[in-house]
Amino acid sequence: MNHAVEWSRQAMGIALLLGSPLLITAFLVGLVVNVGQTLTQLHEPVVGLIPRLAAVALVLLLIVPWLVARWVSFAVDLIGSIPDLL
């Protein structure tokens, strides 16, 4: 039971670590675009969506190797710790 709790805690941590760069990017770009929309009084939803999608896609393309390396490392550690249970 203790191992399941620890593995769940690690999985939540890795999920936050892997998702945070994309979420932070979307937040910052959305904030800048919204301020720009407020200053120009242009309140069109598509104007805010396209830059966010483009920025998140760009960041995703740049950090995919890091994401995959972290994910594989977590999976290898998790699968490697299974024999310790026996």
Secondary structure, 3 states (H helix, E strand, C coil): CHHHHHHHHHHHHHHHHHHHHHHHHHHHHHHHHHHHHHHHCCCCHHHHHHHHHHHHHHHHHHHHHHHHHHHHHHHHHHHHCHHHHC
